[in-house]
Structure formats: C-alpha cells, structure tokens
Amino acid sequence: MLFAPDTVVALRAVVNLINTAANGGEELATPEDLDAFLDAEEFSGVRAGTERELESIKRLRKELTALWTADEDTAVQAINQLLVKAKALPQLVKHDHWDWHLHATTPDAPLADRMGTEAAMALVDVIRSKEGERMRVCAAEDCDAVVLDLSRNRSKLYCDTGNCANRAHVAAYRARRASA
C-alpha cells in the first residue's frame, strides 16, 4: 500500500475540490453546492452553510491548486502554513464508519481550517515518501483538471472529470487510421 487509507481519502478530496473549478467551471456556486460536495466526500464536523464559509473554501481551493503543481520546497512552505494557521494538533480518532485515522483539528474548527489541515496532513505523506510526481495536471491539451496517480506503474495521465482519456485515445486511433 502506497499511502494510508485516510491519506488516500484526503488526497482524493483535494483532487475533487480543486477540480470543482476545472476548465473555467464552478461547481461550488452556492453554500448548498458546498454542502453537497461535503456530503459526497463524507466530510465530518460543523458546517456554517454561509457565503462566508463558501468563500473561505474557494480561497483554500486556490491555495491547494497552486500547491498541487508547486516544487517541493514551495509545497512544504505552503503545507506548513496551512498547519500553523489551523493550529494543527494531530490526534487519532474513530467516528462514524471510519476506523482509526488522524484529525488535526477539532470538529468545531472553521471548515476551511479543517479541510486545509486534512489536505496538508495528506500532502505531508506525499512529500515524506517522495511521491510528488503522482500529483499532476491532466495531459489533455484542453483540460486543466488535476490528477492523482495511484497506479502501481505511475501511468495515469488523464483526469476523471470528463472524457479526456477517451477523447485522446479516439484522436490517436483516428490519426493512425488516417496515416494508414
């Protein structure tokens, strides 16, 4: 296993959060959209359900987007800032249907702090294991979504937000047929 299960869950949540604004779109237009996103990601803790909370998550998304493609030193600085900002204090917890995993904030901490800390803790694992090359941007020319490559041979090139891999394969097939 490359990463602990809670790290994988948190990294996938980061990818899904970043990709809510992929390709010029905006999937978090309202607090209700954010609530639906949090439900889909099974994110626990207090939610305010306000425009202010939504804007704080959009700011976090922007920070995480920059962090995703940053070099290691820049990423480490950003990760440390997220942890310091939230006054992170890692603790093992067990709740709902989740077995023991780390939380570094209290359930009543501001949502952006909790989400930022969960992302930062997962990214700490990526940095420490020297697996940063698994964090990519989709290889499709017309897509800016991010990709988390958890494949054994590090071969994932395309995002899961659209049909990028299929479109690339169809284009390559047509190009081969046209040249034959």
N, C-alpha and C positions, 0 to 999 in steps of 0.2 A: 504494500500500500504506500503510495507516494506521500499523501498527507492524511492527517487525522480526519475522521468523518466530519467533525464540526468545522474544520478548516475548509473542506471542500464545499460544504453548505454555504459558508460565509463568502467564499470566493465566487461561487455561482450567483449569490445575491448581489455581489458587487457588479459582476458582468450584467446581470439583469437590470440593475439600477442604472448603470452607465448607458445601456442600450435603450432605456426609455426615451433618450433624446437622440438616438442614432439617425443618421441621414436626414437631419433637419426636422425630424418629427418631435412631438411632445406628448408622451403618454401619461404624464403627471400634470395635467392641466388644472385639476381641482383637488381639494382635500379628499374627496370621495375616491378619486383615482389613486391617490396615495394610500388610502385605506385598503383598497382592493389589492394594490401591489403588496402591501404589508401582509395581508391575509394570504396571498398566494405564496409569499416567501416564509410564511409561518413565523413572523417576527413577533416576539412577545414583549410585554411591558406596556406602560402607559402611553396613550396617544392623545394629543390635544385636538386633532382634527381641524386645525385652523389654517388660514392662509399663511400665517407667520411660520408655522411648523413646515408647511409645504415649501416655502421659500428657503428655509434652512436646509431642507433635504436637497433642493436644487443646487444650493451652494456646495453642499457636500458632494453631490454628483459631479459638479465641475472640478472640484479638488481631486476626486478619485479618477476622473477621466485623464487629468494631467499626470497623475501618479502612475497610471497604467502603462504609459509609454516613456516614463522618465528613466534616466540612467540610475544605476543602483545607489549612488551617493545621494542624488536628489530624492529618490524614493525613500531612503532611510530618513532623511530630514523631514519629509512630509509625514511619514508614518509616526515618527517621534512626536511631531507637533500634534497630530490627532490624539495620541495617547496622553500627552501632557494636558491638552485642552480639556479633555474629559476627566482628568484626574483618575486615570485608569488604575484599578487595583484588582488584578486577576484573581478569580475565585472559581473553584469547581462548583457547579450547580447541576441539579437534576430536576426537570419540570416537564409537565405535560407528557408527551410520549418520547421525549429525548432522554437518553442515558447521560452519564456524567460528561460534561463539557465545560468550557471556560466562558465566563462572563466577566467583563472587567469594569462594568458599571452597575449601578442599582437599577431595578426595573422602573423606578420613577424618575430616572435621569432624563434630560431632554432627548427626544427621539434622535436628533442629528448626532448627539454625543454617543448614544448607544450604537447607532448604525456605524458611525465613524470608527468607534473603538472595535467593534466586531470586524470591520474591514481591516483595520490596522493590525489586529492580532493575527488574522489570517495571512496578511501580507508579510508579517514578521516571519512566519513559517516559510513562505516562498523565498524570502531573502536569505534566511539562515541555511536553507537547503540548496541554495544556488540554482534555483529553478525559474528565475525571472524570464527566461526565454519562452516559457509556457504562456506568458501574458502577451498577446498580440492584438493587432488590428486586422480585421477581415482582409483577405487577399483580393477580394473583388475590387476592381477599379472604381466602381461607383458606390462603394459602401464604406462607412467609417465606424461601423459597429466593432466592439471588441470581442476577442475570442480567448477563452481559457482552454488550453490544450492539455487535457489529462490523459491523452493516449499514451500507450507504452512507448511508441516509437516517435513521439513528438511530431506527428504528421498532420494534425488538424490545421487547416488553413482558413476555413470559412466560418462565418458566424452562424448562429441559429435563429437569427431574427427574420430572415427572409428566405429566399430560394437561391442564395449566392452560389453554393457548390453546384447545384443542379444547372444553373444558368452557365457557369464556367465549363462544366462537362459537356453540355449541349453545344456550346460555341466551339469547343475543341473538336468535338465529333464532326460538326459541320465543316470546320476548316480542313480537317483530314479528308473528308469526302470530296470537298471542292478541289483539293490538290491532287486527288487520285485520278 
